């Protein structure tokens, strides 16, 4: 009878450890999903910024500036 009690106690500890491991795995998956969503949103804003930059360069080239001076102007140069 003492063997059965010891066996049940050992299984209970393992069960608690496995439950904690599962919770940790779930938490890390949620953190990864949030990080990937943040990266995706940053790519969207980067795409918009690139579009505005390209429009600026095209506008400066149409006004008669060379490509290099148009890029410099759109980067914030004079």
C-alpha positions in Angstrom: 0.0 0.0 0.0 2.9 2.4 0.7 4.2 1.7 -2.9 0.9 2.9 -4.3 0.9 6.1 -2.3 4.5 6.9 -3.4 3.6 6.2 -7.0 0.6 8.6 -6.8 2.7 11.4 -5.2 5.4 11.1 -7.9 2.8 11.3 -10.7 1.2 14.3 -9.1 4.5 16.2 -9.1 5.1 15.3 -12.7 1.6 16.4 -13.7 2.1 19.8 -12.1 5.5 20.2 -13.8 4.0 19.3 -17.2 1.1 21.7 -16.6 3.5 24.5 -15.8 5.5 23.6 -19.0 2.4 23.7 -21.1 1.5 27.2 -19.7 5.0 28.4 -20.4 4.8 27.1 -24.0 1.5 28.7 -24.5 2.7 32.0 -23.1 5.8 32.0 -25.4 3.6 31.2 -28.4 1.4 34.3 -27.6 4.5 36.5 -27.2 5.8 35.2 -30.6 2.5 35.9 -32.3 2.4 39.5 -30.9 5.9 40.1 -32.0 5.2 38.9 -35.5 2.1 41.1 -35.7 4.2 44.1 -34.6 6.8 43.3 -37.3 4.1 43.1 -40.0 2.7 46.4 -38.9 6.1 48.0 -39.1 6.5 46.7 -42.7 3.2 48.5 -43.6 4.5 51.8 -42.4 7.8 51.3 -44.1 6.0 50.6 -47.4 4.1 53.9 -47.0 7.3 55.8 -46.2 9.0 54.3 -49.3 6.1 55.3 -51.5 6.2 58.9 -50.2 10.0 59.0 -50.8 9.6 57.7 -54.4 6.9 60.3 -55.1 9.2 63.0 -53.8 12.1 61.9 -55.9 9.9 61.8 -59.0 8.5 65.2 -58.3 12.0 66.7 -57.9 13.2 65.0 -61.1 10.2 66.5 -63.0 11.2 70.0 -61.7 14.6 69.6 -63.5 16.9 68.3 -60.7 19.2 65.3 -61.4 18.5 62.0 -59.7 21.3 62.4 -57.1 20.2 65.9 -56.1 16.6 64.8 -55.9 17.4 61.9 -53.6 19.6 64.2 -51.5 16.7 66.7 -51.2 14.2 64.0 -50.3 16.6 62.7 -47.6 16.5 66.0 -45.9 19.5 67.7 -47.6 19.4 71.1 -49.1 
